[in-house]
Amino acid sequence: MPSTYITRPIGPTYALSVTLTQSTPIGVVPTVGEPMNYAEFLNINATSGVCVVIAPLPQPPINPTTPTLVFPVAGAPTIPNSFMLGPAMEAPRVVPVPANGFSVSAIVAAGTSSVFITPVSVM
């Protein structure tokens, strides 16, 4: 992917409230009628990183589930399909996601945070 890219939202922006325990998984789906390629993730916590996990969204019915997530520490890695978001992000991180929807949950290292998730197509 080039260092400069243009994204087109293809669904609503979702908000995930993140605390020291794993958040309840939510389902993210495109609404424009085309498969999504990516999603943008933005952490607005000013002091702490967030660990996010994604999983395919079961169809039907939509019942968001994700594996149990722990915040990674030295000597104890996190689980597959998880990634970190830095604190006080100025721009979203773009991550490849399942085309027909996905489940997402997260955990924060300290305090609380809000993570915003937008399904997008990269143009």
ABEGO torsion letter per residue (X at the ends): XBABBBBBBABBBBBBBBBABBBBBBBBBBAAGBBBABBBBBBABAABBBBBBBBBBBOOBBBBBBBBBBBBBBGBBBBBGBBBBBBGBABBBBBBBBAAEBBBBBBBABEBBBBBBBBBBBX
